[in-house]
Amino acid sequence: MKKLWMAMALIFLLLSIIPVVSIAKELQNKELDYQVIPDEAIRLRILANSDSEKDQDVKHKVRDEVNEVITEWVKDIDDIEEARQLIDDRLPELEEVVRDTLEKENSDDDFELEFAEDVSFPAKLYGDYLYPAGEYEAILVTIGEGSGANWWCVLFPPLCFLDFFNGTSVADGDAAEAEEEEEVEVEFFLFKWLGLS
């Protein structure tokens, strides 16, 4: 009988805690559901020739050089129109940076560089946030065949210090699944103690 009264007291205690836990969890989910990338942003996407170690290394070298140059250009700019104009005017310089980097790396690959409003990006899961697939304003550098893994970041406002590369690419069909929370099986010690589980 004593066990039953203790069990009832514990059940009452648990029932009074559940609403508090639910509210805390909802607040935590809201904090995690942030969008690092502003609506008005210019991205940089670099596609490697292939997934070979050499081609991926070349991609990273191009990334470092291009990112360094553009970050310097836009560091004191806070207007997206001004950033667009500056990047558009200096695309030939950017092409020269990519060309020089490929030559320095002894790469025979050709490349394409474009600045457009409709550059396709795959969905990417980064931490607890899913960056949706879509078409975004970006500078796209395609090295060789462009069939290797890509790297991307946000050039303006300068967010390339965020390591989007370590996010997980998500196939279009998996994007919805990535947004769903995993179900967690909870087992209460009380039910085990009373022999109810």
ZABA-60809 format. One line per 2 residues: number of its first residue (from 1); their letters; for each residue x, y, z of C-alpha. Coordinates in steps of 0.5 Angstrom, whole numbers. Layout:
NUM	a	X Y Z; ...
END
This chain:
1	mk	0 0 0; 6 5 2
3	kl	9 4 -5; 2 5 -8
5	wm	2 12 -5; 9 14 -7
7	am	7 12 -14; 1 16 -14
9	al	5 22 -11; 11 21 -16
11	if	5 21 -22; 2 28 -19
13	ll	9 31 -19; 11 28 -26
15	ls	4 31 -28; 6 38 -25
17	ii	13 38 -29; 11 36 -36
19	pv	8 43 -38; 14 47 -35
21	vs	18 42 -39; 14 43 -45
23	ia	15 50 -45; 22 50 -44
25	ke	23 45 -50; 19 50 -54
27	lq	23 56 -52; 29 52 -54
29	nk	27 50 -61; 25 57 -62
31	el	32 59 -60; 35 53 -65
33	dy	31 55 -71; 35 61 -73
35	qv	37 64 -80; 44 66 -80
37	ip	43 68 -87; 40 74 -88
39	de	34 75 -94; 39 80 -98
41	ai	45 76 -98; 51 75 -103
43	rl	54 68 -103; 60 64 -106
45	ri	59 57 -109; 65 53 -111
47	la	64 47 -115; 70 42 -115
49	ns	72 38 -122; 71 32 -118
51	ds	72 29 -111; 79 27 -112
53	ek	83 29 -107; 87 33 -112
55	dq	81 37 -114; 78 38 -107
57	dv	85 41 -105; 85 46 -111
59	kh	78 48 -110; 80 49 -103
61	kv	86 54 -105; 81 57 -110
63	rd	76 58 -104; 82 61 -100
65	ev	84 66 -105; 77 68 -108
67	ne	74 69 -101; 80 73 -98
69	vi	80 78 -104; 72 79 -104
71	te	72 80 -96; 77 85 -97
73	wv	73 89 -102; 66 89 -98
75	kd	69 89 -91; 67 97 -90
77	id	60 96 -94; 53 95 -91
79	di	49 96 -97; 48 90 -101
81	ee	47 95 -108; 54 98 -107
83	ar	56 91 -106; 53 88 -112
85	ql	56 94 -116; 63 93 -113
87	id	63 85 -115; 60 86 -122
89	dr	65 91 -123; 71 87 -121
91	lp	69 80 -124; 75 81 -129
93	el	80 81 -123; 76 75 -119
95	ee	77 71 -126; 85 73 -125
97	vv	85 71 -118; 82 64 -120
99	rd	86 63 -126; 93 65 -122
101	tl	91 60 -117; 90 54 -122
103	ek	96 56 -125; 100 56 -118
105	en	97 49 -117; 99 46 -123
107	sd	92 45 -125; 90 44 -133
109	dd	82 45 -131; 79 51 -134
111	fe	74 55 -130; 67 59 -131
113	le	66 64 -126; 59 68 -126
115	fa	55 73 -122; 48 71 -122
117	ed	41 72 -118; 39 65 -120
119	vs	45 60 -118; 42 53 -115
121	fp	44 51 -108; 43 44 -105
123	ak	39 43 -99; 44 43 -93
125	ly	43 41 -86; 48 45 -81
127	gd	47 44 -74; 40 44 -72
129	yl	38 49 -78; 36 46 -85
131	yp	39 51 -91; 33 50 -96
133	ag	35 48 -103; 34 54 -108
135	ey	36 59 -113; 40 65 -109
137	ea	44 71 -111; 51 68 -112
139	il	58 68 -115; 59 61 -118
141	vt	66 58 -119; 66 52 -123
143	ig	72 48 -124; 73 44 -130
145	eg	67 39 -130; 64 42 -124
147	sg	62 35 -121; 65 34 -115
149	an	63 37 -108; 62 44 -107
151	ww	63 49 -102; 59 55 -100
153	cv	59 61 -96; 56 68 -95
155	lf	60 73 -98; 56 79 -96
157	pp	54 81 -91; 61 77 -89
159	lc	59 70 -86; 65 66 -89
161	fl	68 65 -82; 62 60 -81
163	df	64 53 -83; 58 52 -88
165	fn	63 46 -91; 62 42 -85
167	gt	54 42 -86; 51 36 -89
169	sv	49 36 -96; 41 33 -96
171	ad	38 31 -102; 32 34 -104
173	gd	28 28 -102; 31 28 -95
175	aa	30 35 -94; 23 34 -91
177	ea	26 28 -87; 31 32 -84
179	ee	26 37 -81; 23 32 -77
181	ee	25 31 -70; 27 24 -68
183	ev	22 20 -63; 25 19 -57
185	ev	23 13 -53; 22 15 -45
187	ef	22 9 -40; 20 12 -33
189	fl	23 8 -27; 17 9 -23
191	fk	13 4 -28; 19 -1 -28
193	wl	19 -1 -20; 12 -2 -20
195	gl	13 -8 -25; 8 -4 -30
197	s	13 -4 -36
END
